[in-house]
Amino acid sequence: MKALLAEAQAALAESEEARRRLETIVGQLNHEKFGAKSEKLHPDQYHLPLEDVEIAQGVLDAAQEKAQRIIQGRSAGTSGSHRRNRGHLPAHLPRVERIIEPESTLCPCGCGEMARIGEDVSERLDVVPAQLRVLVTRRPKYACRRCSGAVVQAHAPEHVVPGGLPTEALIAKVIVAKFGDHLPFYRQAEIYARQGLQLDRATLGNWVGRACFHLKPIASHMRWHLAGADRLFMDETTAPVLDPGRGKVKKGFFWAIACDDRGHGGQGPPIVLFHYAPGRGGEHAERFLQGFGGQFLQVDAYEGYDRLTRLERPQGPWKLVHCWAHLRRRFVKLARNTKSPITEAAVRQIAMLYAVEATVRGMTPQARLAARQQHSSPIIAALKPWFEKQLSMISSGVARHLMMRIMLQ
């Protein structure tokens, strides 16, 4: 009993320590959010203390479970009924079953062998660590024993890195780790070094560069499809770019050009093509769209796109199409901040348009046009005088200024 009591007290002490650690981290987060501006974290760093909170919560859970097992006299292998995760693991994952039988299935009363009446089943997510292997390719040579004048051998297959170490699968893994998982080459080199492979950063960079060269035809083919599309989407977003010598990053921009008509009965493939530019000026949009033959360009209300409406092209200038989602987003934000009944009414009016779109999604262009002319056009026709009337009722100030900006967009 003394031993059990000491073990329970130790487990409770661990639980209390984990709880204090969790309170400390939460206090630090509150300070970062509500403290002095100079002491706050950069938004990109918020995930670090949040991960600390999750780790501390895991320590607290484990300590409490251990203390509860000791107090209730259960063994360490006995599972509780809480925090079960049945039915959440994807069905496509392979299942490896193991059966754990009791030490004996003989009845303690001496009746003989006991009958199986059921079972408890639990599923846990397992992993087989990635295994590097050496792919050995042999190309036998054959010659005639009689004349010795002919030798045949299969041609060596083409590789991204001729005569180099990597297979195409390994290069693909490096590319995904670099651009999808944001693992710099030097960190990937450290990962491979732990498995006995000495690959420096320059080598990995050279592999990726060669792969980019071979992927260019695919990008060109995607651009060819986009250039022939009648309707396009375009948007830009910031991207931090290393600025050597300053110890900081500068602001760059990724420009996306996309086409996806699957929701409108289109048969073409969905495509998105990214371009990088050091700025956000409309001249970059004009440059990226050179050679495109489309007519309609769906964008936000950024004024940089206005120059596209003045371009001299054989197809005529671009016709900008502004989406209701951007307009609605501004009203939703204004309604949340001001609780204005006018903005709430605007959101309801736009919701009616959304309801019409939900009924025709996936239909033919002719069916969608007919439904919009019948149901959406009257709503839109009534919105402009309604907006003008509401503006006349709003006093000068921030709210009126915001409403004007929204309407202009």
C-alpha positions in Angstrom: 0.0 0.0 0.0 2.9 2.4 0.8 4.5 1.6 -2.5 1.2 2.2 -4.4 0.6 5.5 -2.5 4.1 6.7 -3.3 3.6 5.8 -7.0 0.3 7.6 -7.0 1.8 10.7 -5.3 4.6 10.8 -7.9 2.1 10.5 -10.8 0.0 13.3 -9.3 3.1 15.4 -8.9 3.9 14.9 -12.6 0.3 15.9 -13.5 0.6 19.1 -11.4 3.9 20.0 -13.0 2.4 19.5 -16.5 -0.5 21.7 -15.5 1.8 24.5 -14.3 3.7 24.2 -17.6 0.5 24.6 -19.6 -0.5 27.6 -17.5 2.9 29.3 -18.1 2.6 28.8 -21.9 -0.9 30.2 -22.0 0.2 33.2 -19.9 3.0 33.8 -22.4 0.5 33.7 -25.3 -1.7 36.2 -23.5 1.2 38.5 -23.1 2.1 38.2 -26.8 -1.4 39.0 -27.8 -2.2 41.8 -25.3 1.2 43.0 -24.2 3.3 45.9 -25.6 3.5 46.0 -29.4 7.3 45.9 -29.4 7.2 42.6 -27.4 4.7 40.8 -29.6 5.5 37.8 -31.8 5.5 38.0 -35.6 2.3 36.4 -36.9 4.3 33.7 -38.6 5.8 32.6 -35.2 2.5 32.0 -33.4 2.5 28.3 -34.4 5.6 27.8 -32.3 4.0 28.5 -28.9 0.8 26.8 -30.0 2.8 23.7 -30.6 4.3 24.1 -27.1 0.7 24.2 -25.7 -0.2 21.0 -27.6 2.9 19.2 -26.3 2.2 20.4 -22.7 -1.4 19.2 -23.0 -0.1 15.8 -24.1 2.2 15.6 -21.1 -0.7 16.6 -18.8 -3.0 13.9 -20.3 -0.4 11.2 -20.0 0.4 12.2 -16.4 -3.3 12.2 -15.4 -4.0 8.9 -17.1 -1.1 7.3 -15.2 -2.3 8.7 -11.9 -5.8 7.4 -12.7 -4.6 3.9 -13.5 -2.7 3.7 -10.2 -5.6 5.0 -8.1 -8.1 2.7 -9.8 -5.7 -0.3 -9.7 -5.7 -0.8 -13.5 -2.6 -2.1 -15.4 -0.7 0.1 -17.8 -2.0 -1.9 -20.8 -5.6 -1.4 -19.9 -7.2 1.2 -22.2 -9.8 3.7 -20.9 -13.0 4.4 -22.7 -12.3 8.1 -23.5 -10.5 9.6 -26.5 -11.1 6.7 -28.8 -10.5 7.2 -32.5 -12.6 4.5 -34.1 -13.6 5.0 -37.7 -11.3 8.0 -38.5 -8.5 6.2 -40.2 -8.8 6.2 -44.0 -10.1 2.9 -45.5 -7.5 2.8 -48.2 -4.6 2.3 -45.8 -3.4 -1.3 -45.5 -4.3 -3.1 -42.3 -1.8 -5.3 -40.5 -3.6 -7.4 -37.9 -2.2 -8.9 -34.8 -4.1 -11.1 -32.3 -3.1 -11.0 -28.6 -4.4 -14.2 -26.9 -4.6 -14.6 -23.1 -1.9 -16.6 -21.4 -4.5 -19.4 -20.9 -8.0 -20.1 -22.2 -8.7 -22.8 -19.6 -11.5 -22.1 -17.2 -10.2 -21.4 -13.7 -12.9 -23.6 -12.2 -11.6 -26.6 -14.1 -14.4 -26.8 -16.7 -12.0 -27.0 -19.6 -11.5 -24.8 -22.6 -13.4 -21.5 -22.7 -15.4 -20.4 -25.8 -14.7 -17.2 -27.6 -17.6 -14.8 -27.1 -16.3 -11.6 -28.7 -13.4 -9.3 -29.0 -12.2 -5.8 -28.6 -10.7 -4.1 -31.7 -8.6 -1.0 -31.7 -6.9 0.7 -34.7 -3.7 2.8 -34.4 -1.8 4.6 -37.0 1.6 3.1 -37.7 4.4 4.1 -40.0 7.2 2.2 -41.8 10.2 4.6 -42.0 11.3 5.6 -45.4 14.0 3.3 -46.7 16.6 4.3 -49.1 17.8 1.7 -51.5 20.2 1.3 -54.4 18.7 0.6 -57.8 21.1 -1.5 -59.8 20.6 -1.6 -63.5 22.4 -4.2 -65.6 22.5 -4.2 -69.4 23.8 -7.5 -70.7 25.9 -7.6 -73.9 25.4 -10.4 -76.4 27.8 -11.4 -79.2 27.9 -14.2 -81.8 30.3 -17.0 -81.0 30.8 -17.9 -84.6 31.5 -14.6 -86.4 32.2 -12.3 -83.5 31.2 -9.4 -85.6 28.1 -8.2 -83.9 27.4 -7.1 -80.3 24.0 -6.1 -79.1 23.0 -4.3 -75.9 19.9 -2.4 -74.8 20.2 1.4 -74.8 20.8 3.0 -71.5 17.6 4.7 -70.3 17.4 8.5 -70.2 17.9 10.1 -66.8 17.4 13.6 -65.4 21.0 13.4 -64.1 23.0 11.4 -66.6 25.4 9.1 -64.9 24.4 10.6 -61.5 23.3 9.0 -58.3 19.6 9.9 -58.0 16.6 8.2 -59.6 13.7 10.3 -60.7 11.7 9.2 -57.6 14.4 10.6 -55.3 14.5 13.9 -57.2 10.7 14.2 -56.9 11.0 13.6 -53.2 13.6 16.4 -52.9 11.4 18.8 -54.9 8.3 18.1 -52.8 10.3 18.5 -49.6 11.8 21.8 -50.8 8.7 23.5 -52.3 5.8 21.6 -50.6 7.2 21.0 -47.1 9.5 24.1 -47.0 12.6 22.1 -46.2 15.7 23.9 -47.4 18.4 21.9 -49.1 20.8 22.1 -46.1 18.2 20.5 -43.8 17.5 17.8 -46.3 21.3 17.1 -46.5 21.3 16.7 -42.7 18.4 14.2 -42.9 20.2 12.1 -45.5 23.4 12.3 -43.5 21.7 10.6 -40.6 21.3 7.6 -43.0 24.9 7.6 -44.0 24.6 9.6 -47.3 26.7 12.7 -47.7 24.8 14.9 -50.1 25.7 18.6 -50.0 23.3 21.5 -50.7 24.8 22.3 -54.1 24.2 18.7 -55.3 20.6 18.8 -54.3 20.1 22.2 -55.9 21.7 20.9 -59.1 19.3 17.9 -59.2 16.3 20.2 -58.8 17.5 22.6 -61.4 17.9 19.8 -63.9 14.4 18.6 -63.1 13.0 22.1 -63.6 14.6 22.1 -67.0 12.8 18.9 -68.0 9.5 20.1 -66.5 9.4 23.2 -68.7 7.6 21.5 -71.5 4.8 20.6 -69.1 4.5 24.3 -68.0 4.5 25.4 -71.6 1.7 23.0 -72.4 -0.3 24.3 -69.4 0.3 27.8 -70.6 -0.9 26.8 -74.1 -4.2 25.5 -72.6 -4.7 28.7 -70.6 -3.9 30.9 -73.6 -6.8 29.3 -75.4 -9.4 29.6 -72.6 -12.1 32.2 -73.0 -12.4 32.9 -69.2 -9.5 33.2 -66.8 -9.0 33.9 -63.1 -6.0 36.0 -61.9 -4.8 36.9 -58.5 -1.6 37.9 -56.7 -0.3 37.2 -53.2 2.8 38.2 -51.3 5.8 35.9 -50.9 8.8 36.6 -48.6 12.0 36.6 -50.6 15.5 36.3 -49.2 17.5 39.6 -49.5 21.2 38.6 -49.2 23.3 41.2 -47.4 20.5 42.7 -45.4 19.7 39.9 -43.1 16.0 40.3 -43.9 13.5 39.3 -46.4 11.8 41.5 -49.0 8.3 41.3 -50.4 7.8 39.6 -53.7 4.6 38.4 -55.4 3.3 35.2 -56.8 0.8 35.7 -59.6 -1.7 32.9 -60.3 -3.5 32.4 -63.6 -6.2 29.7 -63.4 -8.9 28.2 -65.4 -11.5 25.7 -64.0 -14.8 25.2 -65.6 -15.7 21.9 -64.0 -18.4 23.5 -61.9 -20.0 25.0 -65.0 -20.2 21.9 -67.2 -16.8 22.6 -68.9 -14.8 19.7 -70.3 -11.3 21.3 -70.1 -8.7 20.4 -67.5 -8.4 22.6 -64.4 -5.1 24.5 -64.6 -3.3 27.0 -62.4 0.0 28.5 -63.5 2.2 30.6 -61.1 4.6 33.4 -62.0 6.9 35.4 -59.8 7.3 39.1 -60.0 9.1 41.5 -57.7 6.1 43.9 -57.5 2.4 44.1 -57.7 2.1 46.6 -60.6 -0.4 46.1 -63.4 2.5 45.8 -65.9 3.3 42.4 -64.5 -0.2 41.2 -65.2 0.0 42.6 -68.7 3.3 40.8 -69.3 2.1 37.4 -68.0 -1.0 37.6 -70.2 0.9 38.3 -73.4 -0.2 35.9 -76.1 -3.4 35.0 -74.3 -6.6 35.0 -76.4 -9.3 35.1 -73.7 -11.9 37.8 -73.3 -13.0 37.6 -69.6 -10.7 38.0 -66.7 -12.1 37.4 -63.2 -10.1 39.5 -60.6 -10.5 41.4 -57.4 -10.9 45.2 -57.4 -7.2 46.0 -57.4 -6.7 49.0 -59.7 -3.6 47.5 -61.2 -5.8 45.3 -63.4 -7.5 48.4 -65.0 -4.8 48.8 -67.5 -5.8 45.5 -69.1 -9.1 47.1 -70.2 -7.1 49.5 -72.4 -4.9 47.0 -74.2 -5.0 46.9 -78.0 -5.4 43.2 -78.9 -6.9 41.4 -81.9 -9.6 40.1 -79.5 -10.1 43.5 -78.0 -9.2 44.6 -74.4 -9.8 42.3 -71.5 -13.2 42.5 -69.8 -12.8 42.4 -66.1 -15.3 40.4 -64.1 -15.4 41.2 -60.4 -16.7 38.4 -58.1 -19.4 38.7 -55.5 -17.2 36.9 -53.0 -14.9 39.9 -52.6 -17.8 42.3 -52.3 -19.5 40.1 -49.7 -16.3 39.7 -47.7 -16.1 43.5 -47.1 -19.8 43.7 -46.0 -19.3 40.7 -43.7 -16.3 42.4 -42.1 -18.1 45.7 -41.7 -21.1 44.0 -40.2 -19.0 42.2 -37.7 -17.2 45.3 -36.6 -20.1 47.8 -36.6 -23.2 45.6 -36.2 -24.8 47.8 -38.9 -28.3 46.7 -40.0 -27.5 48.1 -43.5 -24.5 45.8 -44.0 -26.4 42.9 -42.6 -29.2 43.6 -45.1 -26.6 43.7 -47.9 -25.2 40.3 -46.9 -28.7 38.9 -47.1 -29.3 40.3 -50.5 -26.0 38.8 -51.8 -27.0 35.5 -50.1 -30.1 35.4 -52.4 -27.7 35.5 -55.5 -25.7 32.7 -53.9 -28.9 30.6 -53.6 -29.6 31.0 -57.3 -26.1 29.9 -58.2 -26.5 26.8 -56.0 -29.5 25.7 -58.1 -27.7 25.9 -61.4 -24.2 24.8 -60.5 -22.9 22.2 -63.1 -25.7 23.0 -65.6 -25.1 24.1 -69.2 -24.2 27.8 -69.9 -27.6 28.3 -71.5 -29.5 27.0 -68.4 -27.4 29.1 -66.1 -27.9 32.2 -68.2 -31.7 31.7 -68.3 -31.8 31.2 -64.5 -29.7 34.3 -63.8 -31.8 36.5 -66.2 -35.0 35.3 -64.5 -33.9 35.3 -60.8 -30.6 37.1 -60.4 -31.1 40.1 -62.7 -34.1 41.6 -60.7 -32.1 41.3 -57.5 -29.0 43.1 -59.0 -31.2 45.7 -60.6 -32.7 46.6 -57.2 -29.3 46.7 -55.4 -28.0 49.9 -57.0 -30.8 52.2 -56.0 -30.9 50.4 -52.6 -27.2 51.2 -52.1 -27.7 54.8 -53.1 -30.6 55.2 -50.7 -28.6 53.7 -47.8 -25.7 56.0 -48.6 -27.9 59.0 -48.3 -28.9 57.9 -44.8 -25.4 57.3 -43.5 -23.7 60.3 -41.8 -20.3 61.3 -43.0 -17.5 59.4 -41.3 -15.7 56.1 -41.4 -18.8 54.0 -42.1 -19.7 56.1 -45.1 -16.1 56.0 -46.4 -16.0 52.2 -46.1 -19.4 51.9 -47.8 -18.2 54.0 -50.7 -15.1 51.9 -51.1 -17.1 48.7 -51.1 -19.5 50.0 -53.8 -16.6 51.1 -55.9 -15.2 47.6 -55.8 
